[in-house]
Amino acid sequence: MLNHFFEGAGPIEIVAPVVVALILIALISLLKEPARQKFSAVFVAGAGAAYLSGGFGIWEFAFCALITFLAFRGLDSYRAIAIAWLLHTVWDFFHHLYGNPIIPFASTSSFGCAICDPVLALWYAFGAPSAWRLFKRARPEMSTAGAASDPHSNRRSVEGGRG
């Protein structure tokens, strides 16, 4: 079954979805909390409805209902959003093997989605921290001269306490 899953997938079909996930993480990181969490819940709800005509009949509606419930829970819980993305990964896997691809004219689109989604799920499992924080440089420490000019650096002695 796994051999069939990777059939027709070259390096670009594996690397590109990871890059897409990292771009999404970077863009969503631009949102401040709580907007980041609210947007993420709505985003995963939309992903849950992507396969409504995907070839699995009534199961498509059951899956959509489950993801909608998790998206609602995701308004207050990043864990629920992570679980929803992991379930979507499983749904992508089955669609790639047996159903219709998520993008009808791109036969490996469900495969790509199955690669992208767990990267998103991992990020959400860690609480969706801002990716931009990783790139911010730590503020340089003030020198002794800078500390002397800082009005708060000598607060205890000014207020009558010991320095």
N, C-alpha and C positions, 0 to 999 in steps of 0.2 A: 504494500500500500504506500509506504513512504517513497519507494522508487518511483511510483506513478506520480506522487505529489511533486517531486522535483523534476519530473520529465519536462523537457523544453525550457527549463530555467537555467540561464547562464548567470555569470557574475553580476551583470547589470540588473537582472531581476531580483537579485538578493541585496545588493548594495543600495540601489535607488530607494527602496521602501524604508531602509534605515535612515537614509538622508532625509527623506520626506518626514519621518517621525521627528528627527532632530530639528528640522525647520519648524514643524508645528509646535514643538516644545519651546523653541526660541520665541515664536510669535505669541503663544499663549502666555509665556512668562512676562510679556510686556504689560499684561493686565495686572492690576493690583488686587489684592484680596479685599473683599470677598468676590469681586467681579470675576476673578480667574476661576473660582470654584463654580460659580453660577453658570458661566459660559461653558465650562467643561461638562457640566451636567446636561445642558441643552445639546451640546455637540455630540455626546455619546448617545443621547436619545435619537438624534437624527441618524446616526450610524446604525442604530438598531432597526430603523425602518428602511434601510437601503435595499434589503433583499425581499421586500414584500411580494414581488412577482418572481422570485428566484427559483421556483420549481419544486418547492417542498410543501406546497398546498397549505393546509391548516396549520402546519408546524411553523410556517413563516409568521402567522399571527400570534401564536403562542410565544415565539421567540421575541417578537416586537413588544408584546405585553411585559415579558420578563425584563427586557432592557429598559422599557419605560419605567417600570417599578424601581429598578436600580438607579436610573437617572434621577428619579424623584428623591430617592435616598441620598443620592450624590449631591444634592443641594446642601447637605450637612456633613457628608462623609466622602473623603477622597477614596477610602477603601471600596465603597460601593462603585465608584467610577472605575477603579482598577479592575474589579470583578467583572463589570460590564464589558470592558475592553478585552479581558481574557475570554469571556464567553463569545464575544464577537470573533475572536481569533479562531475558536473552534468552529463557529458557523462558516467563517471564510474557508477553513480547511475542507469542510464537507461540500461547500459550494464549488470549490476548485476541483474536487474529485468527482462529484455527482450532479451538481446543480448547474445553474447559470452563473457566469461570472458577474461580478458587481458592476462592471462596465461592459455592456454587451459587445462592443467592438474590440475589446482588449482581452484576449483569452486568458492571460495570466494575471488579470487584475485582482482576482480573489486571492491568488497566491501572494501577490505583493501586499495585499491588505493583511494577510496572515503573518507576514514578516513585520509589517509596520505596527500593528496593534499591540503586540507584547512589549515593544519598546515604550509605547505610551503607557501601557498598564504598569510597567515597572516604575516609571516616573510618578504616576498617580499613587502607587503603593507607598512611595516615599513622601507623600504629602504634596506633590507638585511644587517643589521649591523653585524659585526663580533661577533660570539658567544664567541670567545676567550677573547674578551674585558671584558666580564662579570666575567671571572675567574682571570683576571690579578689583582694582588694586587696593590693598590695605593702605589706609592713610598713613603717611610717614609720621613717626613719632616726633614731637616737638623737641628741639634742642633746648639746652639749659637757658639760652638767651630767650628763646620763645616762651619757655615756662615762666620766666621772670616777668614778661610782659603780659602774661595771661592773668586777668583779674581774679580768676577762680582758683589759681594754683596755690595761692597763699591764704585761702579763705579762713582756715582755723586760726592763724596768727592774727589776722585782722579782726576776727570776732572775739579775740581775747583768749583763745585756747593756746596750747603749746604747739609750736611748729614742728 
